[in-house]
Amino acid sequence: MTDETPGPAAKVHAYEQTVLEYEKLDKQIDQLLSSRGGRPENLSDQEFAHYRELADLRDLAYNRMKTLERGLLDEP
C-alpha cells in the first residue's frame, strides 16, 4: 500500500493556487463594486446576487488557504 499524503512541494503548490484563486475573486469583487461607486447597495438585484456568489467563493478560498497554511506550518 502506498502513502497518498502529498509532499511539501505539492502542499506549497496547492497553497499557491488557492492564494491565486482568492486574489482573482477579490479582484472581481473590487471591480464589480467600483463599477457602482464602491458600495454594494448601489448594485442591481442581479449584480448583488453575483456579488454574494463571488464573496461566498472567496470565503471558501480563504478558508482553504488558511487550512493549507496550517498544514504547511505543522510540517515536521
C-alpha positions as CSV (number, residue, x, y, z in Angstrom):
1,M,0.0,0.0,0.0
2,T,1.4,3.4,-1.0
3,D,1.3,6.6,1.1
4,E,-1.1,9.1,-0.6
5,T,0.0,12.0,1.6
6,P,1.1,14.9,-0.6
7,G,4.7,16.0,-0.1
8,P,5.8,19.5,0.9
9,A,6.2,20.7,-2.7
10,A,2.6,19.6,-3.6
11,K,1.3,21.3,-0.5
12,V,3.1,24.5,-1.4
13,H,1.7,24.3,-4.9
14,A,-1.9,23.8,-3.6
15,Y,-1.4,26.8,-1.3
16,E,-0.1,29.0,-4.1
17,Q,-3.0,28.0,-6.4
18,T,-5.5,28.8,-3.6
19,V,-3.9,32.2,-3.0
20,L,-4.2,33.0,-6.7
21,E,-7.9,31.9,-6.7
22,Y,-8.6,34.1,-3.6
23,E,-6.9,37.1,-5.2
24,K,-8.7,36.6,-8.5
25,L,-12.1,36.5,-6.7
26,D,-11.2,39.5,-4.6
27,K,-10.2,41.5,-7.7
28,Q,-13.6,40.5,-9.4
29,I,-15.4,41.8,-6.3
30,D,-13.4,45.0,-6.3
31,Q,-14.2,45.6,-10.0
32,L,-17.9,44.9,-9.5
33,L,-18.1,47.3,-6.6
34,S,-16.0,50.0,-8.1
35,S,-18.3,50.0,-11.2
36,R,-21.1,51.1,-8.9
37,G,-19.4,53.6,-6.7
38,G,-17.8,51.1,-4.3
39,R,-21.0,50.3,-2.4
40,P,-22.9,47.1,-2.5
41,E,-26.2,49.0,-2.0
42,N,-25.7,50.6,-5.4
43,L,-25.8,47.2,-7.2
44,S,-28.8,45.9,-9.0
45,D,-30.5,42.8,-7.6
46,Q,-28.8,40.6,-10.2
47,E,-25.4,42.3,-9.5
48,F,-25.9,41.9,-5.8
49,A,-26.6,38.1,-6.2
50,H,-23.4,37.8,-8.3
51,Y,-21.5,39.8,-5.7
52,R,-22.7,37.5,-2.9
53,E,-21.8,34.4,-5.0
54,L,-18.3,35.8,-5.5
55,A,-18.0,36.7,-1.8
56,D,-19.0,33.1,-0.8
57,L,-16.5,31.6,-3.2
58,R,-13.8,34.0,-1.9
59,D,-14.6,33.0,1.7
60,L,-14.3,29.3,0.8
61,A,-10.9,30.0,-0.9
62,Y,-9.8,31.9,2.2
63,N,-10.8,29.0,4.5
64,R,-8.9,26.6,2.2
65,M,-5.9,28.9,2.2
66,K,-5.8,29.0,6.0
67,T,-6.2,25.2,6.3
68,L,-3.4,24.6,3.8
69,E,-1.2,27.2,5.6
70,R,-1.7,25.4,8.9
71,G,-0.8,22.2,7.3
72,L,2.4,23.7,6.0
73,L,3.3,25.3,9.3
74,D,2.7,22.0,11.1
75,E,5.1,20.1,8.9
76,P,7.9,18.5,10.9
